[in-house]
Amino acid sequence: MTHSSPPRVGFISLGCPKALVDSERILTQLRAEGYDIVPDYAGADLVVVNTCGFIDAAVEESLDTIGEALQENGKVIVTGCLGAKGDIVQQSHPQVLAVTGPHALEEVMTAVHKHLPAAHDPYTSLIPPGGIKLTPRHYAYLKISEGCNHRCRFCIIPALRGDLVSRPVGEVLQEAENLVQAGVKELLVVSQDTSAYGVDVKYRTDFWGGRPVKTRFTELAAALGSLDAWVRLHYVYPYPHVDEVIPLMAEGRIVPYLDIPLQHASPKILKSMKRPANSENVLRRIESWRRDCPDITLRSTFIVGFPGETAQDFTELLEFLKVAQLDRVGAFAYSPVEGAAANDLTGHISEDEKQDRLQEFMEVQAEISASKLATKVGQRMTVIVDGQDEHGSITRRQADAPEVDGVVYVEGEFDLPAGEFVEVEITNSDAYDLYARLVD
């Protein structure tokens, strides 16, 4: 049978790359079952909102988005992290059709089937081999696990997403292989705690292409390194075994880039945060990583103004920054999150003081970043093209992760295809970005 007009679903995806992966799975399933995905409320028979519930601003954005979808369309299914925060969605918007937590593909599809059944037509329901993707076609997030075993006081991820659950390594590698075969040139490995991959299953052996592979961070990185794509590791706690992937980077098998969420440098604050790391060791490790892989790019994120952070603690953090000379740094002023243990700590810092510290922190890092980038002027390098703006093409080095790091602007070049690798020479730099010309 054929049917002339397939049911239409509107889709809104909020939040982090891990939520984006959940969205891609739901979209892939919807398309596989013959649903059309439409870009506006008016054309949709029903709207799915994938929410974020991490910090208060994200909760507010999610609730506002649900409200807008209800007003504009009326039929709304809610999924994602906000759905795991008790009955906050039902209290604010009792008219939603269904609410699920994160990574709940089956529950979302059940709700869609109930409120908008589709007659599957194999002739019109065609789905690309890599599934439906919300990122540009040439890069993809590869989610390797859910949840986290840490209990950091500022974070409610374990309450939202549970303890660590690693995906079977054979399944992860098969997905990676499918993505690369579908044209993906860069795989961004994400989870709450990438280096803990496999701890929950005692590093069980699985199979990929008939070969045994351990469900473990190092073996996963090595196997991904055999695919014809850039492989970039995000959210890597600096456990001792992280040292094992540095040779893979030095050999060019995976991108020489580590994203390590350090959060602070004062031992007192790290202890108060219940962080699984300490700063003295980190500096020694950074030194050894740079010795073994001189090209390595190190990215991290920090929280300033955590409850109890004294002027002395903040000075220690700035000193750490100056010594560590990290390539890429993000920072946030501490924001109380409903349900986080840190709310009960004493010594909360005023909003003004937090903002002052954040500004001072970013000024110190901007100087470090500017001087590091200035050394790249005159160098030739391979970059990947992300797209164009009014001045030319926007590209990235191996040192630049999409969406969070700087870029390389190739001015005057408007016809470089997205996803292509090109050779450039760096002509100029500023605090965060590089400027280049195409090398013939």
PyMOL commands that set and color helices and strands:
alter all, ss='L'
color gray80, all
select helices_A, chain A and resi 17-32+56-72+81-84+88-92+105-115+157-161+169-181+194-196+199-201+217-224+240-250+267-273+279-292+311-324+341-344+351-374
alter helices_A, ss='H'
color red, helices_A
select strands_A, chain A and resi 8-13+36-38+46-51+76-80+98-99+139-143+145-146+165-166+186-190+205-208+211-214+230-233+257-259+297-304+328-333+380-389+392-396+408-411+421-429+434-438
alter strands_A, ss='S'
color yellow, strands_A
deselect
rebuild
show_as cartoon
